[in-house]
Amino acid sequence: MSPSAPVSFDPSDQPLSPGVTLLKGAARFVVHSRHAKAVDLCLYDPADPALETARVRMQRGEFDLWHATVNGIKPGALYGYRAHGPWLPQHAMRHNARKLLLDPYARAIHGVPDAATHMHTTPGPLHAPGCIDNGAKALKSVVIDESFEWSGDKPPRVPWRDTVICEMHVKGFTQTHPKIPAALRGTYAGLAHPAAVGYLRDLGITSVQLLPVHQHLDDLFLLDKKLTNYWGYNTIGFFAPHNTYAAASDPQEQVREFKAMVKALHAAGIEVILDVVYNHTAEGNEHGPTLMFRGLDDHSYYRHQFSEDGASYLNMTGCGNSVDSASLPVLRLILDSLRYWVTEMHVDGFRFDLAVTVARNETHAFHARSQFICAVAQDPVLSQVKLIAEAWDISCMDSYQVGQFPEPWRELNGKYRDTVRSWWRGDRGNTAEFAKRFCGSQDIYGWNQQRPPLASINFLTSHDGFTLQDLVSYEHKHNEANGEDNRDGDSSNHSSNCGIEGPTDDPLILDMRDKLRRGMIATMMCSLGVPFLTAGDERGRTQRGNNNAYCQDSDISWLDWSKGDEEMLDFTRRMIAFRRSHGRFRRRVYFDGQTNPSTGLRDVTWLEDDGSLLCHEEWHNHARCCFGALFDADEADSSPLLLIFNNSKAAQPFLLPGSEDTRWTLVFDTGLSPSFPTSTPRQYAGAESHLLLGRSIACLKLTAGRCGEIEPKAC
């Protein structure tokens, strides 16, 4: 038995707060467990983390909070908990005091985050608890001093209408960057480097969305295959930045390094949004490791279903367990974690992985007024930051909830992704659906709650799936490197290889792929809603056909900075600037078809290729591959714009609106290379046929003539 430590149980007159509170010359440790019979606080030597220096039996207080105040504790101290209680798996109780447990509120975690065998219960989930004491080898929680020099830091607070999101991996974005010092590549400090920040600023990105940075665990089955959980959707520390993404080795400095990264991005006017995983933990199902929730209070922290056969985990996430966000202590933990990242780490918002699971109520059903959603909506801190829902989970009848999250939530619009991909692939019969997605998906967001078009996060690709380059280069997934015989990953990608699977030197196929990529980026930047770019798509990044690179901490996932499609990079930069300068594509309200009395034009008018109005029945013509959208002038630009779309392989003539006195000037044409004119842009007369190349969008601006002349004739 370890020696005892100077300890007090007097909580003073203040309510107990879970986690560690630094006091003058001491620290108060508080942890929740309803079903434990006793809880021990174990202290370890920072110089020798295997050495337990003291053990304290904690006292139970109100709200099932166990507490102890220990004198002489300083920042950097290592600790963990041991929970004594019943081993009754059939009743969702799995206490095992031989396992050292992490503090769910730990601000930093020390150790190698691998699912080593000592973390597991043996010999089986329904047998007696394992007899292996893992205290020496276990991960340890770290006491952290929160102080940091934040002076001068200001949250950018970018309005949704001006937001351009770029999703990236902290390591993958900088791992090969030649202008970042080798010691900083793949780290928070690397992302804070001027070379990384400057690239994002010059591209026009307003908000970076980081793949999970909470401390996560690498699965044992992946380590056995020499792979890792690269994406990080395997959380064990909801308050702790992942330690292997830090250049610093000291946990205190790792926290400060993360804060310095946020401060550097803020200085460039760039927001930081975190991809967060509150729907499950790395403990997995009953065969998984015992790290925190399972050993502290399995019954309270996870969702279970109980039957005559006993308790089993509800697996709505595909990861073995589902965190019970309707449970009061768990709901408090999630809210405390979110507020911590906003108030202490200064992040600007969150993207919630499998948000439907988090938004389920006490009966495990999704509800737009669930405990979690209501709590966030009234929270004075969280209700003011960016909140993005991945509006689905798996395996339930009510898993798909796109359009159902209330304000102030925004949602990843999976229907936008699938429709835009399908249309550009050349699929017939979905032109009307394409126009709906282009116009902000009013059928999804505007019909019941009157949510604005900015509720839609418009994405074409993300970490999960093909890159944009692979989307036009592969018809089938190629995930052999994942070691699962290509069984993993989605087989339905709405992709096209343009004639040859994978790399090719065929100039015609390469040209078609380039046009498709430019066409999709232009569509996204002109669509109502919030554009979402995956880092590397702007420079032709490929994963060689792997559409599920979650375990690939390798050149499959990293950005290759030694080469890149400079023309695509320039085009993307120009399209972001184009969007920024045209308010009609950043509208807060939907198009309504009303006529502007000063111009005689509707906010948007849909045209057939012969220049006439595109009537209702023509939207559903399976042969339709070409159409136009005429936009009225907006407050920032006094000239109407015309967009012409063509998703067929062949060039299509389009009769331009107006008379012979009308002049249209080309703004961009994704069928051309380069797409934006490099010299005096070409002009076209009204009532003249413009030949739009296959798989292209052209944008023209009215530069001469009266608006009344371009009003198309009726059907």
Disulfide bonds with the S-S distance in Angstrom:
Cys615-Cys715 1.35
